[in-house]
């Protein structure tokens, strides 16, 4: 790798190693509703009577998680360094 400045000067080349992670991450686990979203009569932490809710779970650290309602994407969220994520979604 080397750089070229606006005047055309070329830096000394340097080497490095690039590692590409080709392993698919595991599916997220522990998907649940935030307490404020758990308004269902079942009190089972997955039933809600509101269309605006917060979902959370655990995934591979720093992974991008895409949430779906059937085939409709509800958006993406990035897990933190510990793999935790939380996403506000609107189902209306």
Secondary structure as UniProt FT lines:
FT   TURN            6..7
FT   STRAND          29..33
FT   HELIX           35..37
FT   TURN            41..42
FT   STRAND          52..58
FT   TURN            61..62
FT   STRAND          64..69
FT   TURN            70..71
FT   STRAND          72..78
FT   TURN            81..82
FT   STRAND          84..90
//
